[in-house]
Each structure stands twice: as C-alpha cells, then as structure tokens.
Amino acid sequence: MEKSKKFTIGFTAGYETFTFLGGMIILDGYDEYMADADPTIRALWVWHQVEEVEHGAVAFDFYKTFYPDDEWYRRFMVGGAFMHLSVESAKAYHHMMNLEGYYREPRKALNAWKVGLAFLLDTGRAAMPVMSKKYHPRDFLEQNPLANAWRKFYAMGNDLHALNTLDVESMLAANS
C-alpha cells in the first residue's frame, strides 16, 4: 500500500525525532555509557549523535515547509513513530537476548528487559518537549554540553578519530 506524501514526510520527521533523542540520552549519560569504550568507537559515536540532531532538524524543517500549520498531524506522527520504534526495538532486543542466552537465566533476562524498557521510557519522556509548538530539534543540541563542546573541538581542527576521555574532559572544560 502506497503512503501519502504527508504521511511519508510526517513519519520521517517523527522517526528522526527519536533517533536523535536516543542519541541525546547517550550523550547526556556519556560517562556511564562510554567509560570503557574503544576510542575509535567513542569518537564515531559522539560524531554520530551530534549528526543525528542535524537529521532531525532537516526532517523537521522539511515537514514544516510542506505543512507549516499542521502541528497536530506532526504530533500524531511523532507518537506513531514512537510506537513503531518501541515495537521494533522490543523485537530486536528479544532476538538479541535469545541469541546471547539471557533467557536461560531469568534474573539476567529480567534485568536486561528493565534496562531496555527504561531506555524506551527515557526516550518517551525526552520527547515531551517535541509536542510544543515552539519546538525545534536544534534547541536540544544547544542544551547538551558534550554536543556543543564536540562541535567547537571539531571546528578548531582537532583529530576526532581518536577521541579519548581526556579530550572529552578538555572539551567540556573549555566549553564551560
């Protein structure tokens, strides 16, 4: 079944909302999530999350260009995208847990589901400002110290391929 242009543009804007919100949750919890990460993966992950904000902003602007006065449909599509992502994430999470043998240890499986569901709830809570008429994705970037510091670090010509903990601490201190 072919979807309408409005649905396609709206769903894209809604979907991109959650890809960058998930990333912002990771950036906000950088110390917890990235403490033991390989420097190359850490550098790639920070870059990727900062760029997700740009994807969300472009999709949002694209929607607003075509449908500037249809806030209710945009909000509806954000909700639809959240439901889609939640269902598909749960399926993937279940599959990974099954392959990794988590279900052989019920306590381990329960703890893993708690983490996965908590992340989905955090993402849903983080999406509340998205429903505001004043919302714009780039506003989120400005609120995140690591994203701001990363952009400045990059603009100064620093090597992002081997971003390490000391670089991040320096970036954040310089951006304070």
C-alpha positions in Angstrom: 0.0 0.0 0.0 1.4 3.4 -1.0 1.5 6.0 1.7 0.7 9.7 1.0 3.3 12.3 0.7 2.1 13.9 4.0 2.4 10.5 5.8 5.9 9.9 4.4 7.2 13.3 5.3 5.5 13.3 8.7 6.7 9.8 9.6 10.2 10.7 8.6 10.1 13.8 10.8 8.7 11.7 13.7 11.1 8.9 13.3 14.1 11.3 13.1 12.9 12.8 16.4 13.6 9.6 18.2 16.9 8.7 16.6 18.4 11.9 17.8 16.6 11.9 21.2 18.1 8.4 21.8 21.4 9.8 20.9 21.0 12.8 23.2 20.2 10.4 26.1 23.5 8.6 25.3 25.4 12.0 25.2 23.8 13.1 28.5 25.0 9.8 30.0 28.3 9.8 28.3 30.4 9.0 31.4 28.2 6.0 32.2 27.8 4.6 28.6 31.2 5.4 27.1 33.6 5.0 30.0 35.1 1.7 28.7 34.5 2.3 25.0 37.3 1.9 22.5 38.5 5.4 21.5 37.6 4.9 17.8 34.1 3.8 18.7 33.7 6.6 21.2 34.7 9.2 18.6 32.4 7.7 16.0 29.5 7.5 18.5 29.8 11.1 19.6 30.0 12.3 15.9 27.0 10.2 15.0 24.9 11.5 17.8 25.7 15.1 17.0 24.8 14.5 13.4 21.5 12.8 14.4 20.4 16.2 15.7 21.0 17.6 12.2 19.0 14.8 10.6 16.1 15.6 13.0 16.4 19.3 12.2 16.3 18.8 8.5 13.4 16.4 8.6 11.5 18.8 10.9 12.2 21.8 8.6 11.2 19.7 5.6 7.8 18.9 7.3 7.3 22.5 8.4 8.0 23.7 4.8 5.2 21.5 3.4 2.8 21.6 6.3 3.6 24.8 8.4 0.2 24.9 10.1 -0.5 21.2 10.7 1.0 20.7 14.2 -1.5 18.1 15.2 -0.5 15.8 12.4 3.2 16.3 13.2 2.5 15.4 16.8 0.4 12.4 15.8 3.3 11.2 13.6 5.8 11.6 16.5 3.5 9.3 18.5 3.2 6.8 15.6 7.0 6.8 15.1 7.5 6.2 18.9 5.1 3.2 18.8 6.8 1.8 15.7 10.3 2.2 17.2 9.1 0.7 20.5 7.7 -2.4 18.9 10.6 -3.0 16.6 13.1 -2.3 19.3 11.4 -4.8 21.6 11.5 -7.4 18.8 15.2 -6.8 18.2 16.0 -6.8 21.9 14.2 -10.1 22.4 16.1 -11.6 19.5 19.5 -10.4 20.8 18.7 -11.7 24.3 17.7 -15.0 22.9 20.9 -15.4 20.9 23.0 -14.3 23.8 21.3 -16.9 26.1 19.8 -14.4 28.5 16.6 -16.4 28.8 18.5 -19.3 30.4 19.0 -17.1 33.4 15.7 -15.5 34.3 17.2 -12.8 36.6 19.7 -11.8 33.9 16.8 -11.6 31.4 14.6 -9.6 33.7 17.5 -7.1 34.4 18.2 -6.8 30.7 14.5 -6.0 30.0 14.5 -3.5 32.8 17.4 -1.6 31.1 15.7 -1.8 27.7 12.4 -0.6 28.9 13.9 2.1 31.0 15.7 3.4 27.9 12.4 3.5 26.0 10.7 5.3 28.8 13.5 7.8 29.0 13.1 8.4 25.3 9.4 8.9 25.6 9.9 11.4 28.4 12.6 13.2 26.4 10.0 13.5 23.6 7.6 15.6 25.7 9.1 19.0 24.5 8.7 17.8 20.9 4.9 18.3 21.3 5.4 22.0 21.9 4.5 24.5 19.2 7.9 26.2 20.0 9.9 23.0 19.5 12.9 22.8 17.1 15.4 19.9 17.2 18.5 22.2 17.2 17.3 23.5 20.6 18.2 20.1 22.0 21.8 20.4 20.7 22.2 23.7 22.4 21.2 22.1 25.7 23.8 19.4 25.6 27.3 20.4 26.8 29.1 17.5 25.1 27.5 18.2 21.7 28.4 21.9 21.9 31.9 21.0 23.0 32.3 18.4 20.2 31.3 21.0 17.6 33.9 23.5 18.9 36.6 20.9 19.2 35.9 19.9 15.6 35.8 23.5 14.3 39.3 24.1 15.9 40.7 21.3 13.6 41.2 18.7 16.3 41.5 15.0 15.4 38.2 13.3 16.1 39.4 9.8 15.1 41.0 9.1 18.5 38.7 10.9 20.9 39.6 9.8 24.4 38.4 10.6 27.9 41.0 13.4 28.4 39.9 15.0 25.1 36.3 14.9 26.3 37.2 16.4 29.7 39.2 19.1 28.0 36.4 19.8 25.5 33.9 20.1 28.3 36.1 22.3 30.5 36.8 24.7 27.5 33.1 24.9 26.8 32.1 25.7 30.5 
